[in-house]
Amino acid sequence: MNDELTHTARLLLEAKLKPVQGDRLQPTGFADLGAALYERPDGRRMLLVESAQSVANRLEQTCLAPGTARLDSVLEGLPWVLVKLTSGGQTLTETSSLFEAHRINSPFIIANSVFEEKFRATTSYTKGQALNWPRVARGIFSLDPCSLLHGVFMANFEDGRIKIPRALTGFIEAENVREVHSGGVKNNPIDPSGTLRAEGYDKDVYGNVPYHRTEFVAGKITAYFNLDLAVLRGYALGPDAFDLFVNLAIYKVRRFLREGLRLRTACDLQVDGDLRVTAPAGRPLLSEEEALKAAQTAIGACAKAGLFATPPITELTTTVVRKERKDDGAKGAAEAAEPQE
């Protein structure tokens, strides 16, 4: 169904957004920078509302079962890696390649000797030899297709030569922006001076603390999405895999726009209109339900073609330890040196 995209380099999508209430929005902030404000060559003031890194994380969350690190049941059959983290013979928690920030490069996954050998075998990796990139892509696809869709840098595997670029990228920008300055006070109704403190907790968090904040209003807010079709075709995985990538990407974008736009407490957005295709121009776009159904069909076709691991869920158990912080150790040594009453 994606034959018209087989010779297209990119699928570009846009959605106009607006605040759910009022006009103000709180953009993403960066350490030592704050809000990412900039000017276009024509002098128009612009604001980065949500970065590509953050949108990637939010797109990945759309395929998770609520409150878990597991795959949503509507995408059953799609390969992924489940990891149980244990200590002292007890399971502490679980994580997955869908949940971890670095996907299958997570140390909880790639540091597992069982998975490392499986990864080595499926990708035909040999240290000191040139990489067989189609084989690498096929191996990663068999274990976790989302690691190809969202990109993965296998820095924790061998010499770190395997680096897969992000195929699905999104970000949110606002234009013609103006600052909105306001503030408030954190009140201490018992002792505004902050001299009354809990014994053993002497941090300066007591008393009345005034603060300021800066929000923004914008003439226009736009969410942009870029699906790199050329990269996906370059993996040479065949039409079923290509269909899976395209339809899964559309499903993720639509679901994110439908239920994932409460970016922060003071940044709650909604779609103003509909998601539209800007390139290739004039191409119709599937609805969320249609994209999901098409992705489910593609999952079945890929499994039948033998492109997926069997079983599709790779289950691992990784033993974890708690690293003692150096400052805690120094504190412990100092306490041990003190005379005991």
SVG drawing of the C-alpha trace seen along z (x, -y; Angstrom):
<svg xmlns="http://www.w3.org/2000/svg" viewBox="-10 -41 51 60">
<polyline fill="none" stroke="black" stroke-width="0.4" points="0.0,0.0 3.1,-2.2 4.2,-1.7 3.9,-5.5 6.6,-6.1 9.2,-3.7 10.9,-6.5 10.3,-9.3 13.2,-10.4 11.1,-11.7 7.6,-11.7 7.1,-15.1 4.2,-15.8 3.0,-18.9 0.3,-19.7 -0.8,-23.1 -1.1,-23.2 -2.6,-25.5 -2.9,-25.7 -5.8,-23.8 -6.6,-26.8 -5.5,-30.4 -2.5,-31.5 0.6,-30.8 3.0,-27.9 6.1,-26.7 8.8,-25.5 11.4,-22.9 14.4,-24.2 18.1,-23.4 20.8,-23.5 22.8,-26.7 20.6,-28.0 16.9,-28.0 14.5,-28.4 15.8,-27.9 15.0,-31.3 16.4,-32.3 15.7,-34.6 15.0,-33.6 16.9,-35.5 13.8,-37.6 13.9,-38.7 10.9,-36.7 11.4,-35.5 11.3,-31.7 11.1,-29.2 11.9,-25.5 8.9,-24.1 10.0,-20.5 13.3,-19.1 13.9,-16.1 15.2,-14.1 12.2,-14.7 9.7,-14.0 11.5,-10.7 11.0,-9.6 7.4,-10.5 6.9,-8.7 8.4,-5.6 6.1,-5.8 3.0,-5.5 3.6,-1.8 3.9,-1.0 1.1,0.6 0.1,-2.1 2.3,-2.3 4.7,0.5 7.8,1.1 6.0,3.7 4.6,3.5 0.9,2.5 -1.2,5.6 -2.5,3.9 1.0,4.4 1.4,8.0 3.9,9.9 6.3,7.0 9.8,8.0 11.2,6.4 13.5,7.2 12.2,7.7 14.7,7.6 14.1,8.6 16.6,6.9 17.5,9.1 19.5,8.8 20.1,11.5 17.8,13.9 14.9,11.4 13.4,9.5 13.6,5.8 11.9,4.5 11.8,4.9 12.7,2.8 12.8,3.2 14.3,2.1 11.1,0.1 11.5,-1.7 15.3,-2.3 16.7,-5.6 19.3,-3.8 17.0,-0.9 19.0,2.3 22.2,0.5 21.1,0.2 23.7,1.7 20.9,3.8 20.5,5.4 23.7,5.5 25.8,6.2 23.8,9.4 26.1,12.2 23.2,14.2 21.9,11.2 25.4,10.1 26.0,13.4 22.6,13.4 23.2,9.9 26.6,10.9 25.2,13.9 22.1,12.1 24.2,9.2 27.2,11.3 29.5,9.0 33.2,9.9 35.7,7.7 38.3,6.2 36.3,6.9 34.1,4.6 30.4,4.4 27.8,6.1 25.3,3.3 22.3,5.1 23.0,8.0 23.3,5.6 20.0,4.0 18.3,7.4 19.6,8.6 18.4,5.5 15.1,5.6 14.6,9.2 15.2,8.3 13.6,4.8 12.4,2.9 11.8,-0.2 15.6,-0.4 15.8,-1.0 12.9,-3.4 14.2,-5.5 17.9,-4.9 20.5,-3.3 24.2,-3.8 25.7,-0.6 28.4,-2.4 28.3,0.3 29.0,3.2 32.5,4.0 34.2,1.0 31.1,-1.0 31.0,-0.9 27.3,-0.2 25.4,-3.4 21.9,-3.6 20.5,-7.1 17.0,-8.0 14.5,-7.4 11.6,-9.1 12.3,-12.6 9.9,-15.2 10.1,-18.6 7.8,-21.4 8.5,-25.1 6.6,-28.3 7.0,-31.5 6.4,-35.2 6.9,-34.6 6.7,-37.0 7.8,-36.5 5.3,-36.5 6.9,-37.3 5.3,-36.3 6.2,-34.8 5.1,-33.7 6.2,-32.8 6.7,-29.5 5.0,-30.2 6.0,-28.8 2.8,-29.4 4.6,-28.5 7.8,-30.5 8.3,-32.8 11.9,-33.6 13.0,-30.0 14.8,-29.8 12.6,-27.0 14.0,-23.8 13.6,-20.0 16.4,-18.5 18.9,-16.8 17.8,-18.6 19.5,-21.9 19.1,-22.7 18.0,-26.1 14.5,-25.1 12.6,-26.7 10.9,-30.1 9.2,-32.1 11.0,-31.8 10.0,-34.2 10.6,-33.1 10.1,-34.3 9.0,-32.4 8.9,-33.1 6.3,-31.7 5.6,-32.5 2.8,-33.4 3.1,-32.6 1.5,-33.5 1.8,-30.0 2.8,-26.6 3.7,-23.7 4.7,-20.1 7.0,-18.7 7.7,-15.0 10.2,-13.6 10.2,-9.9 13.5,-9.2 12.2,-6.7 15.6,-6.6 17.3,-5.3 14.5,-2.7 14.8,-1.5 18.6,-1.3 18.1,1.5 17.0,3.7 14.5,5.6 11.8,5.9 8.3,4.4 6.7,6.0 9.3,4.4 9.0,1.1 5.2,1.1 5.7,1.8 8.0,-1.1 5.7,-3.6 2.5,-2.5 4.0,-2.2 5.5,-5.7 2.1,-7.2 0.4,-5.3 2.9,-6.6 2.7,-10.2 -1.1,-10.2 -1.3,-8.7 1.2,-11.2 -0.8,-14.1 -4.0,-12.6 -2.9,-11.9 0.7,-13.0 0.6,-16.7 0.6,-17.6 4.3,-18.2 4.6,-20.0 2.4,-21.4 2.2,-24.7 2.4,-23.3 -0.8,-21.5 -1.4,-21.6 -3.9,-20.2 -4.1,-19.8 -5.7,-22.7 -7.0,-21.1 -5.4,-17.8 -2.1,-16.2 -1.2,-16.9 1.4,-15.7 3.7,-18.4 5.8,-16.0 5.1,-14.2 2.4,-16.8 -1.1,-15.6 -0.6,-12.2 -3.5,-11.1 -2.6,-10.0 -4.1,-7.1 -6.1,-7.7 -4.8,-6.3 -7.1,-3.3 -6.1,-2.6 -2.4,-3.0 -2.7,-0.6 -4.6,2.0 -2.0,1.7 0.9,2.0 -0.8,5.2 -1.0,6.7 2.6,5.8 3.6,7.5 2.0,10.7 3.6,10.5 7.1,9.9 6.6,12.8 5.5,15.1 8.5,14.1 10.9,15.1 12.1,11.5 11.4,11.7 13.1,13.5 11.2,16.6 9.7,15.9 9.4,12.2 9.9,11.3 13.5,11.9 13.4,12.4 16.5,11.7 17.5,11.7 20.3,9.3 21.8,9.2 22.4,5.7 24.4,4.3 24.2,1.0 27.4,-1.1 28.4,-2.9 28.8,-6.6 32.3,-8.0 30.9,-10.7 28.8,-8.2 31.8,-6.1 33.8,-9.1 31.0,-10.0 30.8,-6.4 34.6,-6.4 34.4,-9.7 31.6,-8.5 33.4,-5.2 36.4,-7.3 34.3,-9.3 34.4,-8.2 31.3,-6.2 29.4,-7.3"/>
</svg>
